[in-house]
Amino acid sequence: MNVLMVITSHDQLGNTGRKTGFWLEELAAPYYTFKDAGVEVTLASPKGGRPPLDPKSNEPDFLTDLTLRFEKDAAAEAQLDKTVRLDSIRQEDFDTVFYPGGHGPMWDLAEDKISIKLIESFIAAGKPIGIVCHSTGALRHVRTQDGKLLVQGKEVTGFTNGEEEEVGLTKVEPFLVEDEMLKLGAVFSKTANWTSHVVSDGLLITGQNPHSSGPAAKTLMAAVMQQTKPAVIARAS
């Protein structure tokens, strides 16, 4: 199995003067979910090279066994240093794509035409995709082959208004994930703030927050394996 992980390249938290980027747990937890299962992982970002880490995600309160493992993993850090430019990626080379969150995607991936077309191509090819937290916002302009908004009528989750209020950024983000999904006609599913929550609807698998990133990756991997199982059986016979 070949998995593409798409990480933000955006490092400014609006006009606050504070830094942002990807959230470490949302990269590390899925990364090891895939790696420990023997899956090939490619990291990509709009600008390529080392993507910006949200410095808050590396504070003691947000560290986990997997974030600590990632930072001590020379091979993982080397991969992160040299993320592939998004415009060089071909959907045909991957079985699925996973979008970690962090606040950064709200500014770049949500509006990135290459990212939008890439997600559309995975869906058109019938491949499941996984997206967590703020990266659910990267779905806002994505359409199906018949021109309909991908999230319209779909059950999705992502960083909630309540969670955004708790971190004090409701007036800083360009839009709120929950409000935007509802505006676009999605059915927005959520649980209590900071609890793990994963939703599957067709090819779309979404996670609510950082704690949902590992479980979302497991759900995505199971969906891909379920799809490929009949083909393997057919070849064996």
C-alpha positions as CSV (number, residue, x, y, z in Angstrom):
1,M,0.0,0.0,0.0
2,N,1.3,3.5,-0.9
3,V,-0.1,6.4,1.2
4,L,0.4,10.1,0.4
5,M,0.3,12.5,3.4
6,V,-0.3,16.1,2.4
7,I,1.0,18.7,4.9
8,T,0.5,22.5,5.0
9,S,3.2,24.9,4.0
10,H,1.6,27.9,5.7
11,D,3.3,29.3,8.8
12,Q,1.5,32.5,9.8
13,L,-1.5,32.6,12.1
14,G,-3.5,35.2,10.3
15,N,-2.3,38.7,11.2
16,T,-1.5,37.9,14.9
17,G,2.3,37.7,14.3
18,R,2.2,34.2,15.7
19,K,3.5,31.1,13.9
20,T,1.4,28.1,12.9
21,G,1.7,25.1,10.6
22,F,1.0,21.4,10.9
23,W,0.1,19.8,14.2
24,L,2.7,17.3,15.3
25,E,0.4,14.7,16.7
26,E,-1.7,14.8,13.6
27,L,1.4,13.9,11.5
28,A,3.0,11.4,13.9
29,A,0.0,9.3,14.9
30,P,-1.1,8.5,11.3
31,Y,2.5,8.2,10.1
32,Y,3.2,5.4,12.6
33,T,-0.2,3.8,12.0
34,F,0.8,3.5,8.4
35,K,4.5,2.7,8.9
36,D,4.0,0.1,11.6
37,A,1.7,-1.7,9.2
38,G,4.4,-1.9,6.6
39,V,2.8,0.8,4.4
40,E,4.9,3.0,2.1
41,V,4.4,6.7,3.1
42,T,5.2,9.8,1.0
43,L,5.1,13.2,2.5
44,A,4.1,16.2,0.3
45,S,3.4,19.9,0.8
46,P,2.5,22.8,-1.5
47,K,6.0,24.3,-1.4
48,G,8.0,21.1,-0.8
49,G,10.9,20.9,1.6
50,R,10.5,21.2,5.4
51,P,6.9,22.2,6.2
52,P,6.4,24.5,9.2
53,L,5.5,22.9,12.6
54,D,3.0,24.7,14.7
55,P,5.2,25.5,17.7
56,K,2.3,25.1,20.1
57,S,1.9,21.4,19.1
58,N,5.4,20.8,20.4
59,E,4.7,22.1,23.9
60,P,4.8,19.6,26.8
61,D,1.0,19.5,27.2
62,F,0.6,18.2,23.6
63,L,3.4,15.7,23.4
64,T,2.6,12.0,23.1
65,D,4.6,8.8,22.8
66,L,4.3,9.0,19.1
67,T,5.4,12.7,18.7
68,L,8.4,11.9,20.8
69,R,9.1,8.8,18.7
70,F,8.9,10.9,15.5
71,E,11.3,13.5,16.7
72,K,13.9,10.8,17.6
73,D,13.3,9.0,14.3
74,A,16.1,10.0,12.0
75,A,14.4,8.5,8.9
76,A,11.1,10.2,9.7
77,E,12.8,13.6,10.2
78,A,14.8,13.2,7.0
79,Q,11.6,12.5,5.1
80,L,10.0,15.6,6.7
81,D,13.0,17.7,5.7
82,K,12.3,16.8,2.0
83,T,8.6,16.7,1.4
84,V,7.7,16.4,-2.2
85,R,6.1,19.4,-4.0
86,L,2.4,18.9,-4.4
87,D,2.5,19.8,-8.1
88,S,4.7,16.8,-8.8
89,I,2.3,14.3,-7.3
90,R,0.3,11.8,-9.4
91,Q,-2.8,10.3,-7.9
92,E,-2.2,7.1,-9.9
93,D,1.0,6.4,-7.8
94,F,-1.0,6.1,-4.5
95,D,-3.7,4.0,-3.0
96,T,-5.0,6.8,-0.8
97,V,-4.2,10.2,0.6
98,F,-4.3,11.5,4.2
99,Y,-4.4,15.2,5.3
100,P,-3.1,15.9,8.8
101,G,-4.4,19.2,10.3
102,G,-3.0,22.1,12.2
103,H,-4.2,25.7,11.6
104,G,-2.0,26.1,8.5
105,P,-4.3,24.3,6.0
106,M,-7.1,26.8,6.6
107,W,-5.0,29.3,4.6
108,D,-3.2,27.3,2.0
109,L,-4.7,23.8,1.4
110,A,-8.3,25.1,1.6
111,E,-7.6,27.3,-1.4
112,D,-4.8,25.4,-3.2
113,K,-6.1,24.5,-6.7
114,I,-3.5,21.6,-7.0
115,S,-4.7,20.1,-3.7
116,I,-8.4,20.5,-4.7
117,K,-7.8,18.7,-8.0
118,L,-5.7,16.0,-6.3
119,I,-8.6,15.2,-3.9
120,E,-11.0,15.3,-6.8
121,S,-8.8,12.8,-8.7
122,F,-8.7,10.3,-5.8
123,I,-12.5,10.5,-5.4
124,A,-13.0,10.1,-9.2
125,A,-10.7,7.0,-9.1
126,G,-12.8,5.5,-6.3
127,K,-10.1,5.7,-3.7
128,P,-10.9,6.4,0.0
129,I,-9.4,9.6,1.5
130,G,-8.7,10.6,5.1
131,I,-8.8,14.2,6.5
132,V,-8.6,15.4,10.1
133,C,-9.2,18.5,12.2
134,H,-8.7,21.8,10.3
135,S,-7.8,20.0,7.1
136,T,-11.5,19.2,6.7
137,G,-11.5,22.8,5.5
138,A,-9.5,21.7,2.5
139,L,-12.7,20.1,1.2
140,R,-14.6,23.3,0.8
141,H,-14.0,23.7,-2.9
142,V,-13.8,20.0,-3.8
143,R,-16.4,18.7,-6.3
144,T,-17.4,15.4,-7.6
145,Q,-17.3,14.5,-11.3
146,D,-20.9,15.7,-11.8
147,G,-19.9,19.1,-10.4
148,K,-21.6,18.7,-7.0
149,L,-19.7,19.8,-3.9
150,L,-18.2,16.7,-2.4
151,V,-19.4,17.4,1.1
152,Q,-23.0,18.2,0.2
153,G,-25.2,15.7,1.9
154,K,-22.2,13.8,3.3
155,E,-21.6,13.2,7.0
156,V,-18.3,14.8,8.0
157,T,-16.5,16.0,11.1
158,G,-13.6,18.3,11.8
159,F,-12.4,20.9,14.3
160,T,-15.6,22.1,16.0
161,N,-16.7,25.7,16.8
162,G,-16.5,24.7,20.5
163,E,-12.9,23.6,20.1
164,E,-12.0,26.7,18.2
165,E,-13.5,28.9,21.0
166,E,-11.4,27.0,23.6
167,V,-8.2,27.9,21.7
168,G,-9.4,31.5,21.2
169,L,-9.1,31.6,17.4
170,T,-12.6,32.0,16.2
171,K,-11.9,35.6,15.0
172,V,-8.5,34.7,13.6
173,E,-9.3,31.8,11.2
174,P,-10.4,32.7,7.7
175,F,-13.5,30.6,8.3
176,L,-14.7,28.0,10.9
177,V,-14.6,24.4,9.8
178,E,-18.0,23.5,11.4
179,D,-19.8,26.6,10.0
180,E,-18.3,26.1,6.5
181,M,-19.3,22.4,6.3
182,L,-22.9,23.2,7.4
183,K,-23.0,26.1,4.9
184,L,-22.0,23.7,2.1
185,G,-24.7,21.3,2.9
186,A,-22.8,18.7,4.9
187,V,-24.1,16.8,7.9
188,F,-21.6,17.9,10.6
189,S,-21.0,15.2,13.2
190,K,-19.2,16.0,16.5
191,T,-18.6,14.7,20.0
192,A,-17.5,16.5,23.2
193,N,-14.4,18.8,22.7
194,W,-11.1,17.0,22.4
195,T,-12.6,13.5,22.3
196,S,-11.7,11.1,19.5
197,H,-14.3,11.0,16.7
198,V,-14.1,9.5,13.2
199,V,-16.8,9.5,10.6
200,S,-16.9,7.5,7.4
201,D,-19.3,8.3,4.5
202,G,-18.6,6.6,1.2
203,L,-15.0,7.3,0.2
204,L,-14.6,10.1,2.7
205,I,-13.2,9.5,6.2
206,T,-12.8,12.5,8.5
207,G,-11.6,13.0,12.1
208,Q,-12.6,15.7,14.5
209,N,-9.3,16.8,16.2
210,P,-5.7,15.8,17.0
211,H,-6.8,12.8,19.1
212,S,-8.8,11.5,16.1
213,S,-5.8,11.4,13.7
214,G,-4.5,7.9,14.6
215,P,-8.0,6.3,14.7
216,A,-8.8,8.1,11.3
217,A,-5.7,6.6,9.8
218,K,-6.6,3.1,11.0
219,T,-10.1,3.5,9.6
220,L,-8.7,4.7,6.2
221,M,-6.2,1.8,6.0
222,A,-9.0,-0.7,6.7
223,A,-11.1,0.9,3.9
224,V,-8.3,0.7,1.4
225,M,-7.6,-3.0,2.4
226,Q,-11.3,-3.8,2.1
227,Q,-11.3,-2.4,-1.5
228,T,-8.2,-4.3,-2.6
229,K,-9.2,-7.6,-1.0
230,P,-11.5,-8.8,-3.9
231,A,-8.8,-8.0,-6.4
232,V,-6.2,-10.0,-4.5
233,I,-8.6,-13.0,-4.2
234,A,-9.4,-12.7,-8.0
235,R,-5.7,-12.8,-8.8
236,A,-5.1,-15.7,-6.5
237,S,-7.8,-17.8,-8.2
